[in-house]
Amino acid sequence: MKANVDKEDFVDIDRFRATMHNYCPHWVNDGAFNRIVESHFGMRHYCHGSFSAPVQNLLTNASDQPVRILDPVCGNGIWLLEMATTYPDVQCFGSDPLGVFPTGFNEPTNLSFSHEDATLGLKQFPDEYFDFIHVQLIYHRFPRKMRKVLMEELGRLLKPGGFIELRDVDPLIKSAGPVTTTVTTGLPKVMADITGHDLRWTHYMIDYIKLTGAADVCQQRPVMPIGWGDDMARLTRDYVENAFCSFKDIMMQGFGWDEAKFIETKETVLQESVANHSFVEFCICWGAKPLEDLADHASDICFLTEDFDD
Ligand SMILES: C[S@@+](CC[C@H](N)C(=O)[O-])C[C@H]1O[C@@H](n2cnc3c(N)ncnc32)[C@H](O)[C@@H]1O
């Protein structure tokens, strides 16, 4: 674990804020923008970049063919805003039915947002349209069946040779103190019983990404310290606190807590996390869709072998 955050991370945050000021000054001046940007760059810091798939050359090399990237669950659109401003020659597309991405602003010309529900199909895009598809933080939004449908749709949209990357947090705190252990042990069942959502989905992420047709899948599990370790860790602490608050009703119902017990437990978890050097893991999976149909390839090999035998 690094003792100090790379100065580069803060330079990047300042550079991004300045760039965004040209596009949507009203959003940049809003307090919520800073929180969104800090949380994006905090995650980027611990994941060692905004993407892990080997697409840097694709995004920067000039080519006659347009390069297109998609974030089909883009939320506030911050990942795409960073990509569109960093790679001005790449066409960036985002979609989210909630439409919480900024609207009515002077967006970069290579970026567009729409309001589609990705599980109903992003029908405005033809088959094999995208070079890179990125999906991040869907764990408590997509039940199992919807995740499968989403992956199949993304498989349709991904070009042969294109890359897909999934990133999500494994929300169960590791190296946990005693109260935290009680909460994280009980939480998956509470969540499954009340919402039907599976908090452990990152454990099967490789199986899901394969539904897109991706092969040669790679996985990383970078860690995010909660409130200790380096200057960015306060962001992870805020992240855990926000996650706690967003699950408040579910936790109170599932664990039988009243309001006071909820607040006491939340504070204890945050204190224990610093004392025990607790962390959460990110799960990152990426893979590429094969360039040619493996079945065709297999018949080529048979043909060559027959020739060789002659
Ligand atoms: C936790 S947010 C993550 C957003 C973004 N990927 C990020 O990293 O900030 C989950 C998002 O999933 C979106 N979502 C839920 N169901 C969806 C669906 N069927 N199609 C597309 N987006 C969906 C929600 O609107 C929400 O913005």
The ligand as an SDF file (V2000), in Angstrom:
LIG
                    3D

 27 29  0  0  0  0  0  0  0  0999 V2000
  -24.5010    2.6220   -8.8310 C   0  0  0  0  0  0  0  0  0  0  0  0
  -24.9940    3.3970  -10.3030 S   0  0  0  0  0  0  0  0  0  0  0  0
  -23.5110    3.2640  -11.2530 C   0  0  0  0  0  0  0  0  0  0  0  0
  -23.4480    4.2180  -12.3730 C   0  0  0  0  0  0  0  0  0  0  0  0
  -22.1130    4.3120  -13.0930 C   0  0  0  0  0  0  0  0  0  0  0  0
  -21.8070    3.0890  -13.7940 N   0  0  0  0  0  0  0  0  0  0  0  0
  -20.9920    4.7130  -12.1530 C   0  0  0  0  0  0  0  0  0  0  0  0
  -19.9870    4.0220  -12.0970 O   0  0  0  0  0  0  0  0  0  0  0  0
  -21.1160    5.7330  -11.4920 O   0  0  0  0  0  0  0  0  0  0  0  0
  -26.0550    2.1860  -11.0280 C   0  0  0  0  0  0  0  0  0  0  0  0
  -26.7880    2.7390  -12.2540 C   0  0  0  0  0  0  0  0  0  0  0  0
  -27.4910    1.6630  -12.8790 O   0  0  0  0  0  0  0  0  0  0  0  0
  -28.5350    2.2580  -13.6030 C   0  0  0  0  0  0  0  0  0  0  0  0
  -29.4630    1.2230  -14.0820 N   0  0  0  0  0  0  0  0  0  0  0  0
  -30.3040    0.4620  -13.3370 C   0  0  0  0  0  0  0  0  0  0  0  0
  -31.0030   -0.3510  -14.1490 N   0  0  0  0  0  0  0  0  0  0  0  0
  -30.5670   -0.1040  -15.4210 C   0  0  0  0  0  0  0  0  0  0  0  0
  -30.9130   -0.6230  -16.6950 C   0  0  0  0  0  0  0  0  0  0  0  0
  -31.8580   -1.5740  -16.8190 N   0  0  0  0  0  0  0  0  0  0  0  0
  -30.2720   -0.1470  -17.7930 N   0  0  0  0  0  0  0  0  0  0  0  0
  -29.3030    0.7940  -17.6790 C   0  0  0  0  0  0  0  0  0  0  0  0
  -28.9530    1.3390  -16.5000 N   0  0  0  0  0  0  0  0  0  0  0  0
  -29.5800    0.8890  -15.3770 C   0  0  0  0  0  0  0  0  0  0  0  0
  -29.1150    3.2070  -12.5540 C   0  0  0  0  0  0  0  0  0  0  0  0
  -29.9500    4.1780  -13.1550 O   0  0  0  0  0  0  0  0  0  0  0  0
  -27.8480    3.7820  -11.9380 C   0  0  0  0  0  0  0  0  0  0  0  0
  -27.4970    5.0040  -12.5330 O   0  0  0  0  0  0  0  0  0  0  0  0
  1  2  1  0
  2  3  1  0
  2 10  1  0
  3  4  1  0
  4  5  1  0
  5  6  1  0
  5  7  1  0
  7  8  2  0
  7  9  1  0
 10 11  1  0
 11 12  1  0
 11 26  1  0
 12 13  1  0
 13 14  1  0
 13 24  1  0
 14 15  1  0
 14 23  1  0
 15 16  2  0
 16 17  1  0
 17 18  1  0
 17 23  2  0
 18 19  1  0
 18 20  2  0
 20 21  1  0
 21 22  2  0
 22 23  1  0
 24 25  1  0
 24 26  1  0
 26 27  1  0
M  CHG  2   2   1   9  -1
M  END
$$$$
